[in-house]
């Protein structure tokens, strides 16, 4: 899965998309902590620890 790192200071999350750029899941620093505390391994594919099938919104121009 292609991945874009949202490298904004203070934001700890990444989105994972398919080849058509449809978001398939997000992975947060909180997901990582929960995964590791629950016994997850760092060698596990991120697809097993990410939050799948989220709802996405499209940006729109303000309606004034």
N, C-alpha and C positions, 0 to 999 in steps of 0.2 A: 504494500500500500504506500503510495506517495505520502509524504508528511511535510507539513509546514510548521516550523517552529515559530510560535508567536512570541518572539523575543522582546517583549515589552517589559522593562524593569518592574518587578513586583508581581508580574503575572506568571503563574506557574502552570501553564497548560499548553497542550498541543492538539491539533485536529488531524485526523487521519481520513484521507479521501480515496475514492477509487479513481480509475483512469479518466472518468468523465468529470472529475472534481466534485462528486457528490460526497458529502460528509458521511462517513461510516461510523465514526465514534470520536470521542475526546478522551484524553488522558491527562489527569491533573497531578500536581504534586501530592495531593491528598490520596488519589488513587494509588500512587506509588507507596506511600506510607502504609495504607491499609493492606496492600498486597504483601509488603515485606513483613509486617507484624503478623499477618495471617499465615506466614510460612512460605509465601511465594518466592520463587527464585529469580534472580536477575537475568537468567538465561531463557526464561519463558517468553514467548512472543507477546508483544504488547497487546495484541488483539484479545488475549485472555484476561487482561487486567483493565482494559479501557472500558468506558461507559459507551455501549453501542446504541445506535438508532436514536440519537437525540433529535430534538426539534430545532430546525434552523429558521432564521428570519432573513428576509432580504431588506437591505437598506432602501429607504424611500426618501424622496424630497419632502421637506416639511409642507404641510397644507395650510398656508396662511391666507 
